[in-house]
């Protein structure tokens, strides 16, 4: 039995889907298996989709040594996603804090002052 080949619009939709999943923190191996199972592709075809989408994802950022950065981002996003699913919110918060520090998103609170009297205890 022969399978129906994907047309151009289906390929674009698939590529956009894979790109979105990479952005959501799926690991490349995990995503390749998911793509393979979802669309009934061979492992090589699934790898091509993931590789092309990952290349596009990396090219959107201008970072030296992007391979290391994206490997770390990939792992942290996966930790955050799986921790959230398991209800381990402290792990989720820790992973998101590290992502913030790595990417310098500006969501840190270091510039905020502590309230007056914070940490000083009660004095009589």
MMTF fields as JSON, N, C-alpha, C and O atoms, coordinates in Angstrom:
{
  "mmtfVersion": "1.0.0",
  "mmtfProducer": "UNKNOWN",
  "numBonds": 495,
  "numAtoms": 496,
  "numGroups": 124,
  "numChains": 1,
  "numModels": 1,
  "chainsPerModel": [1],
  "groupsPerChain": [124],
  "chainIdList": ["A"],
  "bondAtomList": [4, 2, 8, 6, 12, 10, 16, 14, 20, 18, 24, 22, 28, 26, 32, 30, 36, 34, 40, 38, 44, 42, 48, 46, 52, 50, 56, 54, 60, 58, 64, 62, 68, 66, 72, 70, 76, 74, 80, 78, 84, 82, 88, 86, 92, 90, 96, 94, 100, 98, 104, 102, 108, 106, 112, 110, 116, 114, 120, 118, 124, 122, 128, 126, 132, 130, 136, 134, 140, 138, 144, 142, 148, 146, 152, 150, 156, 154, 160, 158, 164, 162, 168, 166, 172, 170, 176, 174, 180, 178, 184, 182, 188, 186, 192, 190, 196, 194, 200, 198, 204, 202, 208, 206, 212, 210, 216, 214, 220, 218, 224, 222, 228, 226, 232, 230, 236, 234, 240, 238, 244, 242, 248, 246, 252, 250, 256, 254, 260, 258, 264, 262, 268, 266, 272, 270, 276, 274, 280, 278, 284, 282, 288, 286, 292, 290, 296, 294, 300, 298, 304, 302, 308, 306, 312, 310, 316, 314, 320, 318, 324, 322, 328, 326, 332, 330, 336, 334, 340, 338, 344, 342, 348, 346, 352, 350, 356, 354, 360, 358, 364, 362, 368, 366, 372, 370, 376, 374, 380, 378, 384, 382, 388, 386, 392, 390, 396, 394, 400, 398, 404, 402, 408, 406, 412, 410, 416, 414, 420, 418, 424, 422, 428, 426, 432, 430, 436, 434, 440, 438, 444, 442, 448, 446, 452, 450, 456, 454, 460, 458, 464, 462, 468, 466, 472, 470, 476, 474, 480, 478, 484, 482, 488, 486, 492, 490],
  "bondOrderList": [1, 1, 1, 1, 1, 1, 1, 1, 1, 1, 1, 1, 1, 1, 1, 1, 1, 1, 1, 1, 1, 1, 1, 1, 1, 1, 1, 1, 1, 1, 1, 1, 1, 1, 1, 1, 1, 1, 1, 1, 1, 1, 1, 1, 1, 1, 1, 1, 1, 1, 1, 1, 1, 1, 1, 1, 1, 1, 1, 1, 1, 1, 1, 1, 1, 1, 1, 1, 1, 1, 1, 1, 1, 1, 1, 1, 1, 1, 1, 1, 1, 1, 1, 1, 1, 1, 1, 1, 1, 1, 1, 1, 1, 1, 1, 1, 1, 1, 1, 1, 1, 1, 1, 1, 1, 1, 1, 1, 1, 1, 1, 1, 1, 1, 1, 1, 1, 1, 1, 1, 1, 1, 1],
  "groupList": [{"groupName": "UNK", "atomNameList": ["N", "CA", "C", "O"], "elementList": ["N", "C", "C", "O"], "formalChargeList": [0, 0, 0, 0], "bondAtomList": [1, 0, 2, 1, 3, 2], "bondOrderList": [1, 1, 2], "singleLetterCode": "X", "chemCompType": "L-PEPTIDE LINKING"}],
  "groupTypeList": [0, 0, 0, 0, 0, 0, 0, 0, 0, 0, 0, 0, 0, 0, 0, 0, 0, 0, 0, 0, 0, 0, 0, 0, 0, 0, 0, 0, 0, 0, 0, 0, 0, 0, 0, 0, 0, 0, 0, 0, 0, 0, 0, 0, 0, 0, 0, 0, 0, 0, 0, 0, 0, 0, 0, 0, 0, 0, 0, 0, 0, 0, 0, 0, 0, 0, 0, 0, 0, 0, 0, 0, 0, 0, 0, 0, 0, 0, 0, 0, 0, 0, 0, 0, 0, 0, 0, 0, 0, 0, 0, 0, 0, 0, 0, 0, 0, 0, 0, 0, 0, 0, 0, 0, 0, 0, 0, 0, 0, 0, 0, 0, 0, 0, 0, 0, 0, 0, 0, 0, 0, 0, 0, 0],
  "groupIdList": [1, 2, 3, 4, 5, 6, 7, 8, 9, 10, 11, 12, 13, 14, 15, 16, 17, 18, 19, 20, 21, 22, 23, 24, 25, 26, 27, 28, 29, 30, 31, 32, 33, 34, 35, 36, 37, 38, 39, 40, 41, 42, 43, 44, 45, 46, 47, 48, 49, 50, 51, 52, 53, 54, 55, 56, 57, 58, 59, 60, 61, 62, 63, 64, 65, 66, 67, 68, 69, 70, 71, 72, 73, 74, 75, 76, 77, 78, 79, 80, 81, 82, 83, 84, 85, 86, 87, 88, 89, 90, 91, 92, 93, 94, 95, 96, 97, 98, 99, 100, 101, 102, 103, 104, 105, 106, 107, 108, 109, 110, 111, 112, 113, 114, 115, 116, 117, 118, 119, 120, 121, 122, 123, 124],
  "secStructList": [7, 7, 7, 7, 7, 7, 7, 2, 2, 2, 2, 2, 2, 2, 2, 2, 2, 2, 2, 2, 2, 2, 2, 6, 6, 7, 7, 2, 2, 2, 2, 2, 2, 2, 2, 2, 2, 2, 2, 6, 7, 7, 2, 2, 2, 2, 2, 2, 2, 2, 2, 2, 2, 2, 2, 2, 2, 2, 2, 6, 1, 7, 7, 6, 6, 2, 2, 2, 2, 2, 2, 2, 2, 2, 2, 2, 2, 2, 2, 2, 2, 2, 2, 2, 2, 2, 6, 7, 2, 2, 2, 2, 2, 2, 2, 2, 2, 2, 2, 2, 2, 2, 2, 6, 7, 1, 7, 7, 7, 6, 6, 1, 7, 7, 7, 6, 6, 6, 6, 1, 7, 7, 7, 7],
  "xCoordList": [0.833, 0.0, 0.885, 1.767, 0.647, 1.444, 0.76, -0.465, 1.584, 1.059, 0.922, 1.652, -0.018, -0.216, 0.902, 1.214, 1.494, 2.56, 1.958, 0.864, 2.678, 2.22, 2.408, 3.433, 1.404, 1.55, 2.258, 2.614, 2.452, 3.232, 2.591, 3.287, 1.275, 0.622, 0.694, 0.857, 0.575, 0.706, 2.122, 2.304, 3.111, 4.491, 4.715, 5.404, 4.135, 4.258, 3.585, 4.124, 2.414, 1.711, 2.509, 2.602, 3.075, 3.873, 5.111, 5.456, 5.758, 6.953, 6.614, 7.348, 5.497, 5.063, 4.749, 5.069, 4.124, 3.798, 5.073, 5.178, 6.03, 7.29, 8.039, 8.614, 8.026, 8.678, 8.028, 8.725, 6.717, 5.997, 6.333, 6.499, 6.433, 6.753, 8.172, 8.413, 9.1, 10.465, 10.423, 11.093, 9.632, 9.474, 8.844, 9.07, 8.058, 7.413, 8.313, 7.942, 9.502, 10.463, 10.588, 11.203, 10.033, 10.186, 11.634, 12.256, 12.167, 13.505, 13.492, 12.46, 14.619, 14.664, 14.387, 13.671, 14.938, 14.698, 13.243, 12.59, 12.759, 11.37, 10.409, 9.412, 10.719, 9.881, 9.941, 8.928, 11.107, 11.242, 10.349, 9.666, 10.359, 9.5, 8.023, 7.22, 7.668, 6.282, 5.824, 4.729, 6.659, 6.343, 6.204, 5.277, 7.11, 7.093, 5.789, 5.154, 5.396, 4.18, 2.915, 1.952, 2.921, 1.727, 1.388, 0.221, 2.393, 2.149, 2.506, 2.392, 2.931, 3.265, 4.47, 4.502, 5.467, 6.667, 7.765, 7.725, 8.738, 9.928, 10.746, 10.529, 11.678, 12.526, 13.321, 13.493, 13.801, 14.595, 13.753, 14.218, 12.519, 11.646, 11.328, 11.34, 11.046, 10.745, 11.954, 11.803, 13.148, 14.37, 14.54, 14.958, 14.214, 14.33, 13.421, 13.841, 12.165, 11.245, 11.805, 11.817, 12.258, 12.759, 14.035, 14.209, 14.926, 16.19, 15.938, 16.535, 15.065, 14.768, 14.148, 14.508, 13.216, 12.569, 13.57, 13.559, 14.431, 15.434, 16.419, 16.812, 16.819, 17.721, 17.07, 17.719, 15.805, 15.085, 15.007, 15.184, 14.743, 14.647, 15.976, 15.999, 17.07, 18.402, 18.752, 19.339, 18.412, 18.75, 17.979, 18.38, 16.881, 16.118, 16.843, 16.518, 17.819, 18.572, 20.011, 20.605, 20.562, 21.96, 22.769, 22.955, 23.238, 23.992, 25.219, 25.131, 26.373, 27.559, 27.38, 26.666, 27.946, 27.834, 26.372, 25.996, 25.581, 24.144, 23.818, 22.789, 24.656, 24.378, 24.283, 23.362, 25.239, 25.241, 24.056, 23.375, 23.814, 22.702, 21.38, 20.575, 21.147, 19.874, 19.749, 18.642, 20.862, 20.794, 20.35, 19.53, 20.899, 20.505, 19.057, 18.308, 18.667, 17.28, 16.333, 15.295, 16.693, 15.873, 15.649, 14.521, 16.725, 16.612, 15.787, 14.942, 16.026, 15.287, 13.805, 12.958, 13.494, 12.083, 11.398, 10.237, 12.107, 11.545, 11.325, 10.305, 12.287, 12.136, 10.925, 10.125, 10.795, 9.668, 8.343, 7.397, 8.274, 7.015, 6.642, 5.498, 7.592, 7.271, 7.012, 6.172, 7.735, 7.488, 6.096, 5.416, 5.675, 4.338, 3.28, 2.287, 3.492, 2.538, 2.437, 1.367, 3.553, 3.575, 3.228, 3.178, 2.987, 2.635, 3.829, 3.658, 5.027, 6.241, 6.581, 7.493, 5.835, 5.899, 7.21, 7.629, 7.863, 9.143, 10.193, 11.029, 10.154, 11.068, 10.759, 11.666, 9.479, 9.065, 9.595, 10.164, 9.41, 9.861, 11.382, 11.902, 12.095, 13.556, 14.038, 14.97, 13.41, 13.808, 13.524, 14.33, 12.385, 12.035, 12.981, 13.358, 13.368, 14.326, 15.669, 16.275, 16.122, 17.386, 17.291, 18.224, 16.156, 15.965, 16.026, 16.647, 15.393, 15.402, 16.822, 17.202, 17.607, 18.981, 19.827, 20.633, 19.641, 20.428, 20.113, 21.012, 18.852, 18.427, 18.326, 18.074, 18.519, 18.447, 17.149, 17.152, 16.053, 14.738, 14.281, 13.295, 14.965, 14.622, 13.517, 12.971, 13.178, 12.107, 12.642, 11.906, 13.925, 14.458, 14.028, 13.691, 14.048, 13.561, 14.709, 14.469, 15.917, 17.062, 17.021, 17.56, 16.396, 16.364, 15.301, 15.28, 14.429, 13.386, 13.949, 14.785, 13.498, 13.928, 13.024, 11.83, 13.594, 12.802, 12.008, 12.449, 10.87, 10.089, 10.877, 11.74, 10.569, 11.242, 10.995, 9.865, 12.056, 11.935, 11.984, 11.926, 12.09, 12.111, 13.383, 14.484, 13.241, 14.4, 15.069, 16.083, 14.534, 15.167, 14.562, 15.15, 13.417, 12.771, 12.128, 12.191, 11.51, 10.855, 11.841, 12.585, 11.844, 12.702, 11.814, 10.824, 12.153, 11.354, 12.156, 11.657],
  "yCoordList": [-1.174, 0.0, 1.248, 1.394, 2.12, 3.343, 4.454, 4.546, 5.266, 6.397, 7.613, 7.773, 8.45, 9.698, 10.666, 10.842, 11.282, 12.248, 13.577, 13.952, 14.272, 15.576, 16.614, 16.631, 17.48, 18.551, 19.745, 19.696, 20.794, 21.943, 22.599, 22.935, 22.781, 23.442, 22.573, 23.101, 21.254, 20.366, 20.431, 20.415, 20.505, 20.603, 21.9, 21.907, 22.996, 24.271, 24.199, 24.698, 23.583, 23.438, 22.57, 22.875, 21.501, 20.611, 21.339, 21.224, 22.08, 22.82, 23.845, 23.992, 24.556, 25.542, 24.864, 25.39, 23.704, 22.945, 22.533, 22.704, 21.995, 21.551, 22.753, 22.658, 23.857, 25.072, 25.54, 25.939, 25.493, 25.876, 24.931, 25.372, 23.635, 22.664, 22.865, 22.69, 23.225, 23.532, 24.742, 24.774, 25.73, 26.916, 26.631, 27.367, 25.575, 25.194, 24.342, 23.988, 24.014, 23.315, 21.828, 21.139, 21.315, 19.883, 19.618, 20.414, 18.515, 18.087, 17.581, 17.12, 17.663, 17.303, 15.817, 15.456, 14.964, 13.531, 13.198, 12.431, 13.793, 13.592, 14.066, 13.406, 15.197, 15.76, 14.912, 14.734, 14.395, 13.538, 12.305, 11.928, 11.692, 10.532, 10.905, 10.166, 12.052, 12.524, 12.766, 12.357, 13.424, 13.717, 12.407, 12.242, 11.507, 10.213, 9.474, 8.952, 9.429, 8.716, 9.438, 8.801, 10.751, 11.53, 11.469, 11.334, 11.566, 11.66, 10.389, 10.359, 9.354, 8.098, 8.205, 7.604, 8.976, 9.178, 8.212, 7.607, 8.085, 7.336, 8.206, 9.413, 7.578, 8.325, 9.398, 10.508, 9.069, 10.027, 11.233, 12.371, 10.985, 12.094, 12.98, 14.207, 12.354, 13.115, 13.951, 15.104, 13.375, 14.124, 15.33, 16.394, 15.17, 16.301, 17.454, 18.611, 17.136, 18.181, 18.902, 20.131, 18.126, 18.705, 19.483, 20.573, 18.949, 19.629, 20.957, 21.97, 20.963, 22.205, 23.253, 24.429, 22.82, 23.759, 24.269, 25.45, 23.383, 23.797, 24.784, 25.751, 24.549, 25.477, 26.85, 27.87, 26.878, 28.147, 28.823, 30.036, 28.036, 28.552, 29.167, 30.256, 28.479, 28.967, 30.214, 31.143, 30.258, 31.406, 32.66, 33.768, 32.497, 33.659, 34.422, 35.58, 33.792, 34.413, 34.599, 33.718, 35.76, 36.02, 35.866, 36.822, 34.673, 34.361, 33.575, 32.65, 33.955, 33.148, 31.837, 31.822, 30.806, 29.489, 29.118, 28.755, 29.221, 28.984, 27.531, 27.263, 26.608, 25.204, 24.926, 24.247, 25.454, 25.261, 25.974, 25.414, 27.199, 27.964, 27.242, 27.127, 26.757, 26.106, 24.742, 24.303, 24.078, 22.823, 23.091, 22.357, 24.153, 24.515, 24.981, 24.593, 25.803, 26.278, 25.101, 25.026, 24.196, 23.013, 22.226, 21.848, 21.981, 21.202, 21.936, 21.332, 23.228, 23.981, 24.085, 23.999, 24.269, 24.339, 22.993, 22.94, 21.92, 20.589, 20.34, 19.775, 20.764, 20.628, 21.425, 20.932, 22.651, 23.492, 22.86, 22.828, 22.36, 21.782, 20.509, 20.355, 19.607, 18.352, 18.573, 17.896, 19.521, 19.83, 20.397, 20.07, 21.244, 21.829, 20.737, 20.745, 19.798, 18.711, 17.827, 17.299, 17.666, 16.809, 17.557, 16.961, 18.863, 19.645, 20.02, 20.371, 19.95, 20.314, 21.771, 22.061, 22.671, 24.083, 24.752, 25.702, 24.284, 24.891, 24.602, 25.457, 23.412, 23.097, 23.956, 24.411, 24.174, 25.005, 26.419, 26.995, 26.974, 28.335, 28.429, 29.401, 27.427, 27.424, 27.402, 28.123, 26.58, 26.499, 27.816, 28.273, 28.42, 29.691, 30.802, 31.654, 30.802, 31.798, 31.66, 32.655, 30.419, 30.207, 30.654, 31.253, 30.359, 30.823, 32.337, 32.894, 33.004, 34.458, 34.989, 35.934, 34.38, 34.818, 34.574, 35.421, 33.41, 33.079, 33.997, 34.426, 34.29, 35.056, 36.542, 37.325, 36.941, 38.354, 38.992, 39.992, 38.387, 38.859, 40.094, 40.721, 40.456, 41.658, 41.455, 42.426, 40.211, 39.956, 39.745, 39.318, 40.044, 39.87, 41.046, 42.12, 40.825, 41.831, 42.456, 43.023, 42.371, 42.878, 44.392, 44.931, 45.064, 46.518, 47.023, 48.211, 46.151, 46.568, 46.6, 45.772, 47.539, 47.657, 46.837, 46.69, 46.318, 45.609, 46.634, 47.775, 46.26, 47.185, 47.625, 46.898, 48.818, 49.348, 48.395, 47.97, 48.07, 47.186, 45.715, 44.868, 45.392, 44.001, 43.325, 43.812, 42.217, 41.443, 41.958, 41.401, 43.007, 43.548, 43.015, 43.183, 42.387, 41.87, 42.986, 44.156, 42.617, 43.607, 44.156, 43.4, 45.431, 46.062, 46.742, 47.379, 46.616, 47.262, 48.33, 48.989],
  "zCoordList": [0.0, 0.0, 0.0, 0.847, -0.933, -1.009, -0.216, -0.146, 0.358, 1.117, 0.213, -0.765, 0.56, -0.179, 0.193, 1.371, -0.804, -0.558, -0.105, -0.528, 0.748, 1.225, 0.122, -0.561, -0.045, -1.035, -0.38, 0.797, -1.142, -0.678, 0.549, 1.507, 0.52, 1.658, 2.918, 4.018, 2.773, 3.927, 4.505, 5.723, 3.634, 4.104, 4.876, 5.896, 4.389, 5.091, 6.46, 7.448, 6.517, 7.788, 8.76, 9.949, 8.245, 9.084, 9.622, 10.798, 8.745, 9.155, 10.231, 11.208, 10.052, 11.05, 12.377, 13.443, 12.305, 13.516, 14.249, 15.464, 13.516, 14.129, 14.72, 15.804, 14.017, 14.513, 15.817, 16.749, 15.883, 17.093, 18.25, 19.387, 17.956, 18.996, 19.527, 20.721, 18.665, 19.11, 20.032, 21.065, 19.649, 20.482, 21.831, 22.792, 21.911, 23.166, 24.052, 25.171, 23.542, 24.381, 24.159, 24.973, 23.098, 22.816, 22.449, 21.746, 22.919, 22.538, 21.102, 20.615, 20.429, 19.009, 18.79, 17.856, 19.626, 19.483, 19.804, 19.097, 20.882, 21.293, 20.193, 19.898, 19.607, 18.553, 17.285, 16.608, 16.965, 15.784, 15.907, 14.954, 17.066, 17.301, 17.22, 16.65, 17.791, 17.754, 16.312, 15.925, 15.534, 14.127, 13.348, 12.555, 13.575, 12.894, 13.182, 12.265, 14.435, 14.819, 14.356, 13.931, 14.44, 14.093, 12.609, 12.241, 11.768, 10.333, 9.569, 8.344, 10.259, 9.597, 8.684, 7.611, 9.115, 8.303, 8.709, 9.78, 7.835, 8.219, 9.182, 9.281, 9.88, 10.815, 10.07, 10.574, 8.881, 8.098, 7.683, 7.751, 7.256, 6.866, 8.068, 7.966, 9.194, 10.404, 10.822, 11.225, 10.728, 11.053, 10.148, 10.603, 8.847, 7.912, 8.325, 8.323, 8.682, 9.122, 10.362, 10.426, 11.323, 12.572, 12.321, 12.866, 11.512, 11.211, 10.513, 10.876, 9.521, 8.798, 9.714, 9.658, 10.554, 11.476, 12.516, 12.865, 13.007, 13.986, 13.377, 14.029, 12.138, 11.444, 11.326, 11.561, 10.967, 10.87, 12.237, 12.347, 13.272, 14.635, 15.072, 15.645, 14.806, 15.176, 14.387, 14.941, 13.125, 12.285, 12.672, 12.316, 13.394, 13.84, 14.944, 15.207, 15.591, 16.674, 16.229, 15.606, 16.558, 16.247, 17.525, 18.278, 17.754, 18.957, 18.533, 17.724, 19.091, 18.846, 19.591, 20.593, 19.188, 19.829, 20.099, 21.214, 19.06, 19.198, 19.531, 20.15, 19.141, 19.432, 20.923, 21.378, 21.684, 23.125, 23.763, 24.623, 23.344, 23.893, 23.669, 24.594, 22.464, 22.173, 22.838, 23.15, 23.054, 23.801, 25.237, 25.787, 25.842, 27.208, 27.257, 28.153, 26.31, 26.256, 26.085, 26.742, 25.209, 24.955, 26.236, 26.552, 26.97, 28.205, 29.257, 29.918, 29.413, 30.423, 30.093, 30.983, 28.817, 28.433, 28.646, 29.052, 28.375, 28.602, 30.087, 30.482, 30.913, 32.365, 32.842, 33.637, 32.357, 32.772, 32.361, 33.148, 31.134, 30.631, 31.395, 31.823, 31.564, 32.245, 33.734, 34.327, 34.342, 35.749, 35.949, 36.922, 35.029, 35.112, 34.986, 35.712, 34.067, 33.878, 35.12, 35.424, 35.837, 37.021, 38.3, 39.376, 38.188, 39.365, 40.23, 41.397, 39.678, 40.406, 40.095, 39.32, 40.71, 40.338, 40.729, 40.068, 41.779, 42.146, 41.068, 40.775, 40.481, 39.376, 38.159, 37.462, 37.911, 36.78, 36.959, 36.032, 38.141, 38.412, 38.293, 37.744, 38.803, 38.706, 37.267, 36.911, 36.438, 35.028, 34.313, 33.503, 34.61, 33.967, 34.417, 33.613, 35.695, 36.187, 35.463, 35.067, 35.295, 34.58, 33.126, 32.592, 32.487, 31.114, 31.048, 30.143, 31.991, 32.041, 32.168, 31.476, 33.057, 33.245, 32.001, 31.616, 31.372, 30.182, 29.01, 28.287, 28.832, 27.662, 27.936, 27.02, 29.185, 29.58, 29.093, 28.375, 29.502, 29.068, 29.831, 29.443, 30.893, 31.632, 32.643, 33.167, 32.927, 33.885, 35.289, 36.179, 35.495, 36.848, 37.719, 37.22, 38.996, 39.939, 40.73, 41.796, 40.255, 40.999, 41.158, 42.124, 40.235, 40.299, 41.272, 41.593, 41.742, 42.676, 44.091, 44.454, 44.868, 46.244, 47.146, 46.883, 48.188, 49.189, 49.987, 50.129, 50.5, 51.316, 52.55, 53.04, 53.041, 54.217, 55.391, 55.63, 56.112, 57.252, 56.902, 57.792, 55.609, 55.184, 55.659, 55.398, 56.347, 56.787, 58.043, 58.464, 58.657, 59.834, 61.127, 62.196, 61.048, 62.243, 63.048, 62.669, 64.156, 65.004, 66.024, 66.65, 66.181, 67.194, 68.226, 67.867, 69.48, 70.527, 71.209, 72.121]
}
